[in-house]
């Protein structure tokens, strides 16, 4: 079984709301994926050790290790040109307030309904922008993941520290 991008999105959603009760249908609606994709993603995550044996919550230690050390190799960053979209990585909360604004445009997930124009970065899954609009905690976690995928050393360090704080 190979981990897929929707598995990571689902695990981030579960990590964003660790005590929330959920159903397969609810997760599917929140994330914009099918119920069968949710079911398969949970099975793959459990097989990979990224989901606790209860099948309901992420193994945050393993998830953090995967995100920090492996995600950028499994889901490499694909940049696009200037586009309208939603800020991510160091251009989004929680890192935007901790980093000095550079000379370049912000990093954004391409989306015609996005509030800013910036350099496009394809999200880890096509459903990310819509899911992030609905869930601020998920938005921040996926933005931190993007900072790890494309960030420089300082940005990566801040993202790692923030992820570990949120997962503890």
Secondary structure, DSSP 4 states (H G I P E B T S, - for coil): ----HHHHHHHHHHHHTTT----HHHHHHHHTS-HHHHHHHHHHHHHTT-B-TTSSSB-HHHHHHHHHHTHHHHS---EEEEEEEEE-GGGSTTTTTTS---SSPPEEEE-TT-SEEEEEE--SSTTHHHHHHH-HHHHHHHHHHHHHHH--HHHHHHHHHHHHHHH-
